[in-house]
Amino acid sequence: MTQTTLARLCLIALFSAGCSLLLMAAESTPESTPKVDFEKEIAPLFVDHCIRCHNPGNEKGDLSLATLQSIKDAGYLTPSKPEESYLLDVIHVSPDSGKAAMPKEGPPLAEEKIALLTRWIKEGAAWPAGLTLQEKSKADLSWWSLQPLANATLPDNKDAPADWQISPIDKLIYAGLKEKNLKPSPRATRRELIRRATYNLTGLPPTPEEVVAFEKDQSPDAYERLLDRLLDSPRYGEHWGRHWLDVVRFGESNGFERNVIIDNAWPFRDYVIRSFNEDKPFDQMVIEHLAGDVVDKNDPDVVVGTTFLVCGPYDNVGNQDPVQAAQIRANTIDDMIRTTGEAFLGLTVGCSRCHNHKFDPIKQQDYYSLYATFAGVRHGSRVIADPRDQQAQAQKRQPLQKEKGELLKQKQEIENAIQKRAEQKAAEYEKEWTREPAKRTGIEETFSPVTARFVKLTSQGLDTNPRTTTGYRVDEFEVWTAGDTPHNVALAKNGGKATGANSRVAGDFAGAYDVSLTIDGKIGACWIAGSPDLTIELAEPRTIDRIVFSSDRSGAAMSNYKATFLAEYKLEVSTDGKTWQEVASSRNRKPVSTAHRRQRFYDLEVTAEERKQLNEFNKQIRSVDQQLAAIPNPPSWWVGTHSQNNGPFHIFVGGNPQRKGEPVVPASMTTLSKVTEGYQLKADSPQGERRLELARWIVSKENPLTPRVLANRLWYYHFGTGIVSTPSDFGYMGTKPSHPELLDWLALQIQKNGWRLKDIQKQIMLSETYQQASTYREEAARVDSDSRLLWRFPPRRLSGEEIRDTLLSVTGKLNLKMGGPGFRLYKYLQDNVATYVPLEEFGPETYRRAVYHQNARAARVDLLTDFDCPDNAFAAPRRNTTTTPLQALTLMNHQFTLDLATFLAERLRQDAGAENVDQQIDRAFQLLYSRAPRAEEQQAARTLIAASDLEALCRAMINSNELIYLD
């Protein structure tokens, strides 16, 4: 080494040592840079740039930045060693591409932020104990809908018309119009008002007589008396009950792939209608919906409210995989959580199932606290009856059941004596049973060659029950000829014909279980016997010596169900189908079970006298059974079943039941923690108490959401658009209120009125805002095209139910029977899955109000579906209004409307006289349009009738816009 080189090395060493000393000095100086504050500097960096894609349940790249441990476990960070922390590598800009690997969305991190993160790691990556980072929602607890209800300051609209200065509703609406330099419309005509109010409250048209009377009544309170009459009408509850059934996704089939009809959910529909008619306080309805079985378990009219929890779709396919079963169960409870949150609170709580809500301040913890609340609820039916009624029925049954018990005891004594004698001869009997028991996968019988044209299999006992002779399955039945080259002459393609009753018919799949399947040469599909006998007719007499038949030839059915097979049988042949010869039987086979062994012993040992005695006992038992059957059973309703589930309950990470996170307990939502007094229960608290506490919290006076959401729904159903146009979403992704002060005023009015709805509805409909004409004004529309500010009453098309009910009403065919099981506008076909085939002919039993239709999910019902009646697979807080060619075609050509056109013509001839065309036309206009025809309309109608007939006029009027649009 040269001296020059040595000198250089010494200088470098001295410089390095000096730098180290300087650095040590700087680090030990009090004035040095303070340590990085994780919560103020690093946590915001992670939350703003990273946590959305890297959190529990959404661990892109298998990395969660929620905790220090999760970052370390993923191999992205080594405390105190920045050079070994891969986290820094992925956020640095690559010199080759000029881009950083992370964050994927958005620009690379600024250099100062990378330097800050590097310092934090170098300093040891301090992270406060127990802190878990979470993505911030777009809205926080200061969101408008989460604030307490505010008393409105009513504006002093001195320049408003006098009529607009009375109602707080009008004052607040007018202030909004004034701000946009808009003026309200004049009052609607009396004809428009009665039609509007009658449809709005009852969903039916006013009668011509009612219209005339209202137009003639010029007293100041005529309109108010009209509203009182309509609010008191039983038709009110039917119409407004339909609205609420939309909101709570009420359906009468279970949905999913099976979609089986539910025939005992209708009491909930009647309960809702009854509740609206009685003006039941809405807070009471909420409590009954969530915990009716808790507040009054002995009152069926209260308990039925809990159908709310189980009237949504649910998967009942019965998956045996425990992982899939857990997922299905989680989906089922999710439906209850979503519906509760949206119907009562206007919160999309379901969006926090897999993670904290992205937009609203709803934590995943809130979702799973509700999960724990509903964990004891399952879909199903149970007996609902007053205890006194149940006791009375039990008292009627008790003596009969006692009598039946005595008869069964005496019968059993005789049968035991027979069995005892038979057991003493067991060895003698059993030595005859030399062959293997019958098997579902195949039974083969060989015998001496015999000539036959007919072959008959007779059931003498099924494997499941030795005394049952029908219901067995046969997937293939073979008859083989004798000789060196045997042929299966039973095959249909060889001329064979099979005869036997079918016990099961799939209406949506012709021949699914037909007897012809026994000779089609294929295995798998089965005939299910509806009679003991299966007879095969051959194409011609043949010499046969072997018969083979099976219920499950491949054995594949064993994994899903046990194909019921014949354990006891006999085989006979005939040349003429009249005289039969037995060629084989199961008598010398071993019995398939102990029950079959006992039955054989009985058949071999019973004496004539014993048989006579047993027949007499059977006769007496049947008589008692008939008397028991005559006593009506207490009703069983679709209200769900409840069982105690003590947890423990956890957050499901990513919504996956197999990934359990932090524990949770039944509790109120933190979303409203600043304005309501919350609650928290133990995990093992009674399951009913959990639901009751939730209901009470939802309707507590401090909870601003429930009355706001309810007030908005009322406004929506009166004006066609809510003050908040997203009725079940008062969060960030919903719309903000057009009139926030009015919304709070309405909500407070609901609370002041004890949660009764009729009074506030009357106030709305008495307002000048509601009574405006719907006349279009171009200058106003330029400012407010949707009339959200209500410069006019928004016209609307009638709903599908209103259209159908109107057609029945004006033709005089509407059956106003209330309550009870619904009618069907489809033919119901059910096998493993259900099929709903729309009817093509309609009888009087279908002429009830549409609310009483048995609404199955995914079931198309022509007129109702064409006019936007929603599929109740989901809640429908707001209905769509579409315009399609099918709507006109349905009104013009559907068999239902053709029938009603005929009925309408018959009514017109009856009301106005068969020969008086002008009066028929006048009556038609009064019935359908609530007005008299204009001169040109009268002439056009005369011309049409002369060219065709009165039915043609009726068809044209049924298909008119004026009938189905409301001004």
Salt bridges, closest charged atoms under 4 A:
GLU59 OE1 - ARG659 NH2 3.28
GLU105 OE1 - ARG52 NH2 2.11
GLU123 OE2 - ARG119 NH2 3.62
GLU135 OE1 - LYS358 NZ 2.65
ASP156 OD2 - LYS158 NZ 3.83
ASP159 OD1 - LYS178 NZ 3.50
ASP163 OD2 - ARG187 NH2 3.77
GLU209 OE2 - ARG923 NH1 3.18
GLU210 OE2 - ARG229 NH1 3.38
ASP217 OD2 - ARG225 NH2 2.63
ASP221 OD1 - ARG225 NE 3.30
GLU224 OE2 - LYS762 NZ 2.98
ASP228 OD1 - LYS762 NZ 2.86
GLU238 OE1 - ARG235 NE 2.81
GLU238 OE1 - ARG849 NH1 3.06
ASP246 OD1 - ARG242 NH2 3.12
ASP246 OD2 - ARG879 NE 2.72
ASP263 OD1 - ARG824 NH2 2.93
ASP270 OD1 - ARG269 NH1 2.50
GLU288 OE1 - LYS280 NZ 2.93
ASP293 OD2 - HIS642 ND1 3.10
ASP293 OD1 - ARG691 NH1 2.91
ASP301 OD1 - ARG274 NH2 3.42
ASP334 OD2 - ARG338 NE 2.57
ASP334 OD2 - ARG353 NH1 3.79
ASP335 OD2 - ARG249 NH2 2.78
ASP360 OD2 - HIS357 NE2 3.61
ASP386 OD2 - ARG388 NH2 2.96
GLU415 OE2 - ARG467 NH2 3.70
GLU423 OE2 - ARG597 NH1 2.86
GLU430 OE2 - ARG597 NE 2.89
GLU444 OE2 - ARG546 NH1 3.18
GLU445 OE2 - ARG435 NH2 2.83
GLU445 OE2 - ARG589 NH2 3.41
ASP463 OD2 - ARG440 NH2 3.20
GLU478 OE2 - ARG553 NH1 3.09
GLU537 OE2 - ARG453 NH2 3.45
GLU568 OE2 - HIS596 ND1 3.65
GLU568 OE2 - ARG600 NE 2.93
GLU572 OE1 - LYS456 NZ 3.95
GLU572 OE2 - LYS570 NZ 3.86
GLU582 OE2 - ARG587 NH2 2.44
GLU605 OE2 - ARG421 NE 3.20
GLU605 OE2 - LYS425 NZ 3.17
GLU610 OE2 - ARG421 NH1 2.80
ASP625 OD1 - LYS404 NZ 2.81
GLU693 OE2 - ARG696 NH1 3.64
ASP744 OD1 - ARG708 NE 2.66
GLU768 OE2 - ARG187 NH2 2.36
GLU778 OE2 - ARG782 NH2 3.49
GLU779 OE2 - ARG777 NE 3.39
GLU801 OE2 - ARG242 NE 3.96
GLU801 OE1 - ARG879 NH1 2.62
GLU802 OE2 - HIS239 NE2 3.57
GLU802 OE1 - ARG796 NH1 2.92
ASP805 OD2 - ARG849 NE 3.10
ASP831 OD1 - ARG504 NH2 2.74
ASP862 OD1 - ARG860 NE 3.76
ASP862 OD2 - HIS894 NE2 2.67
ASP866 OD1 - ARG860 NH2 2.40
ASP868 OD2 - ARG797 NH2 2.66
ASP911 OD2 - ARG907 NE 3.19
ASP911 OD2 - ARG923 NE 3.15
ASP918 OD1 - ARG942 NE 2.62
GLU936 OE2 - ARG934 NE 3.67
GLU937 OE2 - ARG931 NH2 2.85
GLU937 OE2 - ARG934 NH2 2.86
GLU951 OE2 - ARG909 NH1 3.07
GLU962 OE2 - ARG191 NH2 3.42
GLU962 OE2 - ARG931 NE 2.66
